Amino acid sequence: MLVHQILKSKGDDGVITVTPETTITEVSQILAERRIGGVVVSKDGMSADGILSERDIVRSLALRGAACLNEAAEQMMTRNPITCSRDESSDDVLERMTTGRFRHVPVVEGGQLVGIVTIGDVVKARLQELAMERNALEGMIMGH
């Protein structure tokens, strides 16, 4: 399955972005309200300047305490995140996620943010592919 197919199946919720100045407290509220695990940090809402996940926040809290909640997203974000394009395969993206040990990949085309795929999105797509393959094989075995 290709990334653009995954994005299409997700619907048109858009990508949740925050500005570099957004506080970690505000980011945490957005993550909780939206029930998502990460946000793209973007100075203009169109670029992927960084990415900030729940894991980043938890690690910082453990190491530095609650004071980090008043910091700006740009202080904690991963700069220049690994991205993908709409034409890449979900298997390639999943391999990158697994190797890099991250769960969110911004989708960028022509320097502009067009979506985001998560490890959950990729696993769901893969399970759908496996189900279709299984049904096709069962149909062949049964002579349908």
Secondary structure as UniProt FT lines:
FT   HELIX           3..10
FT   STRAND          17..18
FT   TURN            20..21
FT   HELIX           24..34
FT   STRAND          38..41
FT   STRAND          50..53
FT   HELIX           54..64
FT   HELIX           66..70
FT   HELIX           73..76
FT   STRAND          78..79
FT   TURN            86..87
FT   HELIX           90..100
FT   STRAND          104..109
FT   TURN            110..111
FT   STRAND          112..118
FT   HELIX           119..142
//
